[in-house]
Amino acid sequence: MQQIADFLTTIDSYLGSAQWFVYLLLGTGLFFTVYLKFPQIRYFRHAIRVAKGKYDLADDKGDTSHFGALSTALSGTVGTGNIAGVALAIHLGGPSALFWMLMTALLGMTTKMVEVTLSHRYREVTADGTFAGGPMYYMKNRLKMRWLAVVFAVAAIISSFGTGSLPQINSIANAFEAAFGFNKVLLGVILASIMALIIIGGIKRIAEVTKRLVPIMAIIYVVGGLAVLAGNYENILPSIASIFSDVFSGTAATGGFLGAGFAWAFNRGVNRGLFSNEAGQGSAPIAHAAAKTNEPASEGIVALLEPFIDTVIICFMTGVILLSSGVWHDKVENTFQKADTYVYTSTVSGEEVLTNSQSHAYTGILDVTAGTITTKGIAVIHNRSFAQDVVVRDEAGKPFSGALNISGGKIVDEVSLSGKSLLHSAPLTTEAFGRGLFGTLGRFIIPLCLLLFAFSTALAWSYYGDRSITFLLGTRWVMPFRIIYVVGFACGAFVDTTIVWILSGVTIALMTIPNLFGILILHRDMRKELKQYWEDFRRDFPNEKAPKRW
């Protein structure tokens, strides 16, 4: 597993974690924001009205309503990224990483509008009478680059597992095991069975389920979050200030947090922002292509609401909860993930820990007596923090005694470690929710929210995957894909968390890069679509207000 994690990390370092990827993502959003004259501001109110169905026409063609498509797309974006992704970003980059998540969302509102509009414009009717769309269709039908469309579709299928399936059930299983001691395998089987019953019905059934799930899960999360903020009200303003105060300097070491420079906070904030709202990734346009409308731009305008709801509202709230509770820099008793655990010589510095430097990686034998490491001159690192009160247990869960083999800083033997260290992802947010008005009972809110958030995300991604399969192989291969997807979802419950997150980062980049290049090439088409939309709108609804400038 460690070799797999190292391999995926190497790939990710050239793609999603590379600085050029961050600039491409933000640069695309900035270009379209200026080119289209800040549509995320000018069209915001109009987007709400369209989503509510105010301008629907009787002859609109599609499989679901504007709100149904928005709910499906939102269910795909509002997931573990809002709970676990924000926590991971702050864990890695400090408070200022949240600032860059917000910037990614504000610019991403325009990117989302563009990719959805173009994908809807070139959608097709499939052999079974349903609509299919997404970036692969504008790549094939407008750019005449079928090879690029194939690259995107293949990446989307892989990403349906790396983004929509494995990380979602993995976060659910970890949260339920930590909160209730629930067996991961059993939980995976139960939820996979429920998923199979839903996705067989396709987009119509998925949309019906997500229309009911999205509002419920949002209410539960907001109520729980407000309880945490109320319990730490004196820290709210200082926490918000910390998000903006160190934007260009990075965050200094505090508590168990070892610090993070500007470049790391910037990269992690943008990267996790993309994972959360998926603006530019090309996934949401697949859901929006099913919307009932003859005006592609109208669905694009609805889509700009997604990053705002997902990141500007929900992720920002999560970030302030984590910061005001103080849990982000506190060491907490937990069971260590093996992929996140290293053994260094005690001379290692905090900066070397942050960069996973191998210059002080320990190789040799560790003596352990009754679970306690007795070898001197070593430091156990977990979650980029110096672990304390470390206990070693054997496979039966009993305190280990004997010699532990260490190679290149990694533990070779099959043992488990526990102790005090920093947390990240879902466990960090779970701990934060236990520090509010509800006390320790608040910890149970996160498993419930993760169940709703992550399960609905997995539903949406099953649809993204089957539309990509339809594009590549036709509708007859959709059912085999759904079966594999459900099996993979069940197996994801007990896969190492770190590997899952690394895989998701790789697959996100493989979708995003061709999509961003595609919409940049079609920037003139986008402006024409908007111009045509407002001309049609003024004709069909002469008494309604519309922007005076295109």
C-alpha positions as CSV (number, residue, x, y, z in Angstrom):
1,M,0.0,0.0,0.0
2,Q,2.9,2.3,0.8
3,Q,4.4,1.7,-2.6
4,I,1.0,2.6,-4.3
5,A,0.8,5.8,-2.2
6,D,4.3,6.8,-3.2
7,F,3.6,6.1,-6.9
8,L,0.4,8.1,-6.8
9,T,2.0,11.0,-5.0
10,T,4.7,11.2,-7.6
11,I,2.1,11.4,-10.4
12,D,0.2,14.0,-8.4
13,S,3.3,16.1,-8.0
14,Y,3.4,16.7,-11.7
15,L,-0.4,17.3,-12.1
16,G,-2.8,18.5,-9.4
17,S,-0.1,19.4,-6.8
18,A,2.1,21.2,-9.4
19,Q,2.1,25.0,-9.3
20,W,1.3,25.3,-13.0
21,F,-2.0,23.5,-12.5
22,V,-3.1,26.0,-9.8
23,Y,-2.3,28.9,-12.1
24,L,-4.1,27.3,-15.0
25,L,-7.2,26.8,-12.9
26,L,-7.3,30.3,-11.4
27,G,-6.2,31.9,-14.6
28,T,-9.1,30.4,-16.5
29,G,-11.6,31.6,-14.0
30,L,-10.0,35.1,-14.0
31,F,-10.0,35.3,-17.8
32,F,-13.7,34.4,-18.1
33,T,-14.6,36.7,-15.2
34,V,-13.1,39.7,-17.0
35,Y,-14.0,38.5,-20.5
36,L,-17.7,38.1,-19.6
37,K,-17.8,41.2,-17.3
38,F,-18.2,39.5,-13.9
39,P,-21.3,37.3,-14.6
40,Q,-21.1,35.8,-11.1
41,I,-22.2,39.2,-9.7
42,R,-24.4,40.5,-12.6
43,Y,-26.4,37.2,-13.1
44,F,-26.6,36.0,-9.5
45,R,-30.2,37.1,-8.8
46,H,-31.3,35.9,-12.2
47,A,-29.7,32.5,-11.5
48,I,-31.9,32.0,-8.5
49,R,-35.1,32.9,-10.5
50,V,-34.2,30.4,-13.3
51,A,-33.4,27.7,-10.7
52,K,-36.9,28.2,-9.2
53,G,-38.5,27.6,-12.6
54,K,-39.8,31.1,-13.1
55,Y,-38.8,31.1,-16.8
56,D,-39.6,27.5,-17.8
57,L,-41.3,27.0,-21.1
58,A,-43.7,24.2,-22.2
59,D,-41.5,23.1,-25.1
60,D,-38.3,22.8,-23.1
61,K,-36.5,19.5,-23.7
62,G,-34.6,17.4,-21.2
63,D,-34.9,14.8,-18.5
64,T,-35.2,16.9,-15.3
65,S,-35.9,20.4,-14.1
66,H,-33.4,23.2,-13.5
67,F,-33.6,22.6,-9.8
68,G,-33.3,18.8,-10.3
69,A,-30.1,19.2,-12.3
70,L,-28.8,21.8,-9.8
71,S,-29.6,19.4,-6.9
72,T,-27.9,16.5,-8.6
73,A,-24.8,18.6,-9.4
74,L,-24.8,20.0,-5.9
75,S,-25.0,16.6,-4.4
76,G,-21.9,15.8,-6.4
77,T,-20.0,18.8,-5.1
78,V,-21.4,19.1,-1.6
79,G,-19.7,16.1,-0.1
80,T,-16.5,15.1,1.8
81,G,-14.8,18.1,0.3
82,N,-16.9,20.3,2.6
83,I,-16.2,18.3,5.7
84,A,-13.0,16.5,5.2
85,G,-11.5,18.5,2.3
86,V,-11.6,21.8,4.2
87,A,-10.0,20.1,7.3
88,L,-7.3,18.7,5.1
89,A,-6.5,22.1,3.5
90,I,-6.2,23.8,6.9
91,H,-4.2,20.9,8.3
92,L,-1.7,21.3,5.5
93,G,-1.7,25.0,4.8
94,G,-3.1,26.7,7.9
95,P,-5.9,29.3,8.0
96,S,-4.8,31.1,4.9
97,A,-5.5,28.0,2.8
98,L,-9.2,28.7,3.4
99,F,-8.8,32.2,1.7
100,W,-7.5,30.5,-1.4
101,M,-10.4,28.1,-1.3
102,L,-12.8,31.0,-1.3
103,M,-10.9,32.7,-4.2
104,T,-11.1,29.5,-6.2
105,A,-14.9,29.4,-5.7
106,L,-15.5,33.1,-6.6
107,L,-13.6,32.7,-9.9
108,G,-14.9,29.2,-10.3
109,M,-18.5,30.5,-10.4
110,T,-17.7,31.9,-13.9
111,T,-15.8,28.8,-14.9
112,K,-18.7,26.6,-13.9
113,M,-21.1,28.7,-15.9
114,V,-19.0,28.5,-19.1
115,E,-18.4,24.7,-19.0
116,V,-22.0,24.0,-18.3
117,T,-23.3,26.2,-21.1
118,L,-20.9,24.8,-23.7
119,S,-21.6,21.2,-22.6
120,H,-25.4,21.7,-22.7
121,R,-25.1,23.4,-26.1
122,Y,-23.6,20.2,-27.7
123,R,-25.5,17.5,-25.8
124,E,-27.1,14.6,-27.6
125,V,-30.1,12.2,-27.3
126,T,-28.9,8.7,-26.7
127,A,-30.3,5.4,-28.0
128,D,-32.5,5.0,-24.9
129,G,-34.1,8.4,-25.4
130,T,-32.2,10.1,-22.5
131,F,-30.0,13.2,-22.9
132,A,-26.2,12.9,-22.6
133,G,-23.8,15.8,-22.4
134,G,-20.6,17.0,-20.8
135,P,-17.2,18.3,-22.0
136,M,-16.7,15.2,-24.2
137,Y,-19.6,16.3,-26.4
138,Y,-18.4,19.8,-27.1
139,M,-14.9,18.3,-27.7
140,K,-16.3,15.9,-30.3
141,N,-19.0,18.0,-31.9
142,R,-17.5,21.5,-31.8
143,L,-13.7,21.1,-31.5
144,K,-13.7,18.0,-33.7
145,M,-11.2,16.5,-31.3
146,R,-12.6,13.1,-30.5
147,W,-9.3,11.9,-29.1
148,L,-9.5,14.7,-26.5
149,A,-13.1,13.7,-25.7
150,V,-11.9,10.1,-25.2
151,V,-9.2,11.3,-22.8
152,F,-11.8,13.2,-20.8
153,A,-14.3,10.4,-20.8
154,V,-11.8,7.9,-19.6
155,A,-10.6,10.2,-16.9
156,A,-14.2,10.8,-15.8
157,I,-14.8,7.1,-15.4
158,I,-11.6,6.8,-13.3
159,S,-12.6,9.9,-11.4
160,S,-16.0,8.5,-10.7
161,F,-14.2,6.0,-8.4
162,G,-11.4,8.3,-7.3
163,T,-13.6,11.3,-6.5
164,G,-17.2,10.1,-6.3
165,S,-17.0,6.6,-4.9
166,L,-13.9,5.6,-2.9
167,P,-13.3,8.9,-0.9
168,Q,-17.0,9.2,-0.1
169,I,-17.6,5.7,1.5
170,N,-14.2,5.8,3.0
171,S,-15.0,9.0,4.9
172,I,-18.4,7.6,6.0
173,A,-16.8,4.4,7.2
174,N,-14.1,6.1,9.2
175,A,-16.5,8.5,10.8
176,F,-19.0,5.8,11.8
177,E,-16.2,3.6,13.1
178,A,-14.8,6.4,15.2
179,A,-18.2,7.6,16.5
180,F,-20.1,4.3,16.9
181,G,-17.6,1.5,16.4
182,F,-19.5,0.4,13.3
183,N,-17.9,-2.3,11.2
184,K,-16.6,-0.8,8.0
185,V,-17.2,-3.8,5.8
186,L,-20.8,-4.2,7.0
187,L,-21.5,-0.5,6.5
188,G,-20.0,-0.6,3.0
189,V,-22.3,-3.5,2.0
190,I,-25.4,-1.9,3.4
191,L,-24.9,1.5,1.7
192,A,-23.8,-0.2,-1.6
193,S,-27.1,-2.2,-1.6
194,I,-29.1,1.0,-1.2
195,M,-27.1,2.7,-3.9
196,A,-27.7,-0.1,-6.3
197,L,-31.5,0.4,-5.9
198,I,-31.2,4.1,-6.7
199,I,-28.8,4.3,-9.6
200,I,-30.6,1.6,-11.6
201,G,-33.3,4.3,-12.2
202,G,-30.9,6.6,-13.9
203,I,-30.9,10.5,-13.7
204,K,-34.6,10.8,-13.0
205,R,-34.5,8.7,-9.8
206,I,-31.1,10.1,-8.8
207,A,-32.5,13.7,-9.2
208,E,-35.6,12.8,-7.2
209,V,-33.5,11.5,-4.3
210,T,-31.0,14.3,-4.3
211,K,-33.7,17.0,-4.4
212,R,-34.8,15.7,-1.0
213,L,-31.4,14.9,0.4
214,V,-29.6,18.2,-0.3
215,P,-31.9,20.5,1.7
216,I,-32.1,18.1,4.6
217,M,-28.3,17.6,4.9
218,A,-27.7,21.3,4.6
219,I,-30.1,22.1,7.5
220,I,-28.5,19.5,9.8
221,Y,-25.0,20.6,9.1
222,V,-25.8,24.3,9.5
223,V,-27.6,23.8,12.8
224,G,-24.7,21.7,14.1
225,G,-22.2,24.2,12.9
226,L,-23.9,27.1,14.5
227,A,-23.8,25.2,17.8
228,V,-20.0,25.0,17.6
229,L,-19.7,28.7,16.7
230,A,-22.0,29.7,19.6
231,G,-19.9,27.6,22.0
232,N,-16.7,29.4,20.8
233,Y,-18.1,32.8,19.9
234,E,-15.2,34.7,21.4
235,N,-12.9,33.1,18.8
236,I,-15.0,33.8,15.7
237,L,-13.6,37.2,14.8
238,P,-9.9,36.3,15.5
239,S,-10.4,33.1,13.4
240,I,-11.8,35.1,10.5
241,A,-8.9,37.6,10.8
242,S,-6.4,34.7,10.7
243,I,-7.8,33.6,7.3
244,F,-6.8,36.9,5.8
245,S,-3.9,38.1,7.9
246,D,-1.3,35.5,6.6
247,V,-2.5,35.2,3.0
248,F,0.8,36.2,1.5
249,S,3.2,35.2,4.3
250,G,1.9,31.8,5.3
251,T,1.1,30.5,8.8
252,A,3.6,30.3,11.6
253,A,4.0,27.2,13.8
254,T,1.5,27.1,16.6
255,G,0.6,24.2,19.0
256,G,1.1,21.0,17.1
257,F,0.9,22.8,13.7
258,L,4.4,23.1,12.3
259,G,3.7,26.0,10.0
260,A,3.2,26.4,6.3
261,G,4.6,28.9,3.8
262,F,2.6,30.9,1.3
263,A,3.2,28.6,-1.7
264,W,2.0,25.5,0.2
265,A,-1.1,27.3,1.6
266,F,-1.9,28.7,-1.9
267,N,-1.5,25.3,-3.6
268,R,-3.5,23.3,-1.0
269,G,-6.3,25.9,-0.8
270,V,-6.8,26.0,-4.6
271,N,-6.4,22.2,-4.9
272,R,-9.0,21.5,-2.1
273,G,-11.2,24.2,-3.4
274,L,-11.4,22.4,-6.7
275,F,-12.1,19.1,-5.0
276,S,-14.9,20.7,-3.1
277,N,-16.7,22.7,-5.8
278,E,-15.4,21.0,-9.0
279,A,-15.4,24.2,-11.0
280,G,-13.4,23.5,-14.2
281,Q,-13.3,19.8,-13.6
282,G,-16.1,19.2,-16.1
283,S,-18.1,16.8,-13.9
284,A,-21.2,19.0,-13.1
285,P,-21.9,19.8,-16.8
286,I,-22.8,16.1,-17.3
287,A,-25.6,16.5,-14.8
288,H,-26.7,19.9,-16.1
289,A,-26.9,18.5,-19.6
290,A,-30.1,16.7,-18.6
291,A,-31.9,19.9,-17.6
292,K,-35.1,20.8,-19.5
293,T,-34.3,23.9,-21.4
294,N,-33.7,25.0,-25.0
295,E,-31.3,27.8,-23.8
296,P,-27.9,26.4,-22.9
297,A,-26.8,29.7,-21.3
298,S,-29.8,29.5,-18.9
299,E,-28.5,26.3,-17.4
300,G,-25.0,27.8,-17.2
301,I,-26.3,30.7,-15.3
302,V,-28.0,28.3,-12.8
303,A,-24.7,26.5,-12.4
304,L,-22.8,29.5,-11.1
305,L,-24.7,29.1,-7.9
306,E,-22.9,25.8,-7.1
307,P,-19.5,27.1,-6.1
308,F,-21.2,29.8,-4.1
309,I,-23.3,27.4,-2.1
310,D,-20.7,24.7,-1.8
311,T,-17.6,26.8,-1.0
312,V,-18.4,30.4,-0.1
313,I,-21.1,29.3,2.3
314,I,-20.6,25.7,3.5
315,C,-16.7,25.4,3.2
316,F,-16.3,28.9,4.8
317,M,-18.5,27.8,7.7
318,T,-16.5,24.6,8.2
319,G,-13.3,26.5,8.2
320,V,-14.4,29.0,10.8
321,I,-15.7,26.1,12.9
322,L,-12.3,24.4,12.8
323,L,-10.4,27.6,13.5
324,S,-12.6,28.9,16.3
325,S,-12.7,25.5,18.1
326,G,-8.8,25.4,18.1
327,V,-8.8,21.8,17.2
328,W,-6.8,22.4,14.0
329,H,-3.5,22.9,16.0
330,D,-4.3,20.6,19.0
331,K,-2.9,17.1,19.3
332,V,-5.6,14.5,19.9
333,E,-5.6,10.9,20.9
334,N,-6.2,8.8,17.8
335,T,-5.2,5.6,15.9
336,F,-2.4,6.4,13.4
337,Q,-2.9,5.8,9.6
338,K,0.1,3.8,8.5
339,A,0.6,5.8,5.3
340,D,0.8,9.0,7.4
341,T,3.3,7.6,9.9
342,Y,7.1,8.1,9.8
343,V,10.0,7.4,12.1
344,Y,12.8,9.9,12.0
345,T,15.9,10.5,14.1
346,S,15.2,13.0,16.8
347,T,17.4,15.6,15.1
348,V,14.7,16.2,12.4
349,S,13.4,19.7,12.2
350,G,9.8,20.8,11.7
351,E,10.6,22.1,8.2
352,E,12.0,18.7,7.2
353,V,8.8,17.0,8.5
354,L,6.7,19.3,6.4
355,T,8.6,18.4,3.2
356,N,8.8,14.7,4.0
357,S,12.6,15.0,3.9
358,Q,14.4,11.6,3.9
359,S,17.6,13.1,5.3
360,H,16.7,12.0,8.8
361,A,14.6,9.0,8.0
362,Y,15.4,6.2,10.4
363,T,16.5,2.7,9.3
364,G,17.1,0.0,11.8
365,I,15.4,-1.7,14.8
366,L,13.1,-0.1,17.4
367,D,12.9,-1.8,20.8
368,V,9.3,-2.0,22.2
369,T,8.3,-3.1,25.6
370,A,4.6,-3.5,26.5
371,G,3.7,-1.2,23.7
372,T,6.2,1.5,24.6
373,I,9.1,2.4,22.3
374,T,12.3,2.3,24.4
375,T,14.8,3.1,21.7
376,K,16.3,6.6,22.3
377,G,17.0,9.3,19.7
378,I,14.0,8.7,17.4
379,A,10.8,10.7,16.7
380,V,7.5,9.3,15.5
381,I,5.7,11.6,13.1
382,H,2.0,11.3,12.3
383,N,-0.1,13.7,10.2
384,R,2.9,16.1,9.9
385,S,3.2,16.5,13.7
386,F,5.5,15.0,16.4
387,A,3.4,12.3,18.0
388,Q,3.3,11.9,21.8
389,D,2.3,9.0,24.1
390,V,2.8,6.5,21.3
391,V,1.5,2.9,22.0
392,V,2.4,0.0,19.7
393,R,-0.1,-2.9,19.4
394,D,0.1,-6.2,17.5
395,E,-2.5,-7.5,15.1
396,A,-4.6,-8.8,17.9
397,G,-4.8,-5.3,19.4
398,K,-2.6,-6.2,22.4
399,P,0.5,-4.1,23.5
400,F,3.5,-5.2,21.4
401,S,6.8,-6.3,22.8
402,G,9.9,-7.0,20.7
403,A,11.8,-5.5,17.8
404,L,10.2,-3.3,15.1
405,N,11.8,-3.2,11.7
406,I,12.1,0.3,10.2
407,S,13.2,1.0,6.6
408,G,13.5,4.5,5.2
409,G,11.4,5.9,8.0
410,K,8.5,3.4,7.4
411,I,7.4,0.6,9.7
412,V,7.8,-2.7,8.0
413,D,6.0,-5.0,10.5
414,E,2.2,-5.4,10.8
415,V,1.5,-3.4,13.9
416,S,-0.8,-0.5,14.8
417,L,0.2,2.7,16.5
418,S,-1.9,5.1,18.5
419,G,-1.2,8.3,20.5
420,K,-1.6,12.0,20.4
421,S,-1.1,13.8,17.1
422,L,-2.8,16.3,14.8
423,L,-5.9,15.2,13.0
424,H,-7.0,15.9,9.4
425,S,-9.9,15.2,7.1
426,A,-13.2,14.0,8.7
427,P,-11.8,13.1,12.1
428,L,-10.6,16.7,12.5
429,T,-14.1,18.1,11.7
430,T,-15.7,15.5,14.0
431,E,-13.5,16.6,16.9
432,A,-14.4,20.3,16.2
433,F,-18.1,19.5,16.4
434,G,-17.5,18.0,19.8
435,R,-16.4,21.4,21.1
436,G,-19.6,23.3,20.8
437,L,-22.9,23.7,22.8
438,F,-23.8,20.1,22.2
439,G,-20.5,18.9,23.9
440,T,-19.4,15.4,23.0
441,L,-22.8,14.7,21.5
442,G,-21.9,17.1,18.7
443,R,-19.4,14.5,17.4
444,F,-22.2,12.4,16.2
445,I,-23.4,15.1,13.8
446,I,-20.5,14.6,11.4
447,P,-21.0,10.9,10.8
448,L,-24.7,11.7,10.0
449,C,-23.8,14.6,7.7
450,L,-21.0,12.6,6.1
451,L,-23.5,9.8,5.4
452,L,-25.9,12.2,3.6
453,F,-23.2,14.4,2.0
454,A,-21.0,11.6,0.8
455,F,-23.7,9.2,-0.2
456,S,-25.4,11.8,-2.4
457,T,-22.1,12.7,-4.0
458,A,-21.5,9.0,-4.9
459,L,-25.0,8.9,-6.5
460,A,-24.2,11.9,-8.7
461,W,-20.8,10.5,-9.7
462,S,-22.4,7.2,-10.7
463,Y,-24.3,9.2,-13.3
464,Y,-21.2,11.0,-14.5
465,G,-19.5,7.7,-15.0
466,D,-22.4,6.1,-16.8
467,R,-22.7,9.0,-19.2
468,S,-19.0,8.7,-19.9
469,I,-19.4,5.0,-20.6
470,T,-22.3,5.8,-22.9
471,F,-20.1,8.2,-24.8
472,L,-17.3,5.7,-25.2
473,L,-19.1,2.3,-25.6
474,G,-22.9,3.0,-25.8
475,T,-25.8,2.4,-23.5
476,R,-25.4,-1.4,-23.4
477,W,-22.4,-1.0,-21.2
478,V,-24.1,1.2,-18.6
479,M,-25.4,-1.6,-16.4
480,P,-22.0,-3.4,-16.2
481,F,-20.5,-0.1,-15.2
482,R,-23.1,0.4,-12.5
483,I,-22.4,-3.0,-11.0
484,I,-18.7,-2.4,-10.9
485,Y,-19.3,1.0,-9.4
486,V,-21.4,-0.4,-6.6
487,V,-18.9,-3.1,-5.8
488,G,-16.1,-0.5,-5.8
489,F,-18.2,1.6,-3.4
490,A,-18.5,-1.3,-1.0
491,C,-14.8,-2.0,-1.1
492,G,-13.8,1.6,-0.6
493,A,-15.1,1.4,3.0
494,F,-11.9,-0.2,4.2
495,V,-9.2,1.3,1.9
496,D,-6.4,3.4,3.4
497,T,-7.7,7.1,3.6
498,T,-4.4,8.6,2.5
499,I,-4.2,6.6,-0.7
500,V,-7.8,7.5,-1.5
501,W,-7.2,11.2,-1.2
502,I,-4.1,11.0,-3.3
503,L,-5.9,9.0,-6.0
504,S,-8.7,11.6,-6.0
505,G,-6.2,14.4,-6.6
506,V,-4.7,12.6,-9.6
507,T,-8.1,11.8,-11.3
508,I,-9.4,15.4,-10.8
509,A,-6.4,16.8,-12.7
510,L,-6.9,14.3,-15.5
511,M,-10.4,15.6,-16.1
512,T,-9.7,19.3,-15.4
513,I,-6.7,19.9,-17.8
514,P,-8.5,18.9,-21.1
515,N,-11.7,20.7,-20.0
516,L,-10.0,24.0,-19.2
517,F,-8.1,24.0,-22.5
518,G,-11.3,23.2,-24.4
519,I,-13.4,26.0,-22.9
520,L,-10.6,28.5,-23.4
521,I,-10.5,27.7,-27.1
522,L,-14.3,28.2,-27.2
523,H,-14.3,31.5,-25.4
524,R,-15.9,33.3,-28.4
525,D,-18.7,30.7,-28.6
526,M,-19.5,31.3,-25.0
527,R,-20.0,35.0,-25.5
528,K,-22.2,34.3,-28.5
529,E,-24.3,32.0,-26.4
530,L,-24.8,34.6,-23.7
531,K,-25.7,37.3,-26.3
532,Q,-28.3,35.0,-27.9
533,Y,-29.7,34.0,-24.6
534,W,-30.4,37.6,-23.5
535,E,-31.9,38.5,-26.9
536,D,-34.3,35.5,-26.6
537,F,-35.0,36.3,-23.0
538,R,-36.1,39.9,-23.8
539,R,-38.3,38.6,-26.6
540,D,-40.0,35.9,-24.4
541,F,-40.2,37.9,-21.2
542,P,-40.4,41.6,-22.2
543,N,-41.6,42.7,-18.7
544,E,-38.6,41.1,-16.9
545,K,-35.4,42.9,-16.1
546,A,-32.2,41.8,-17.8
547,P,-28.6,43.1,-17.8
548,K,-28.1,46.0,-20.2
549,R,-24.7,44.8,-21.3
550,W,-23.6,41.4,-22.5
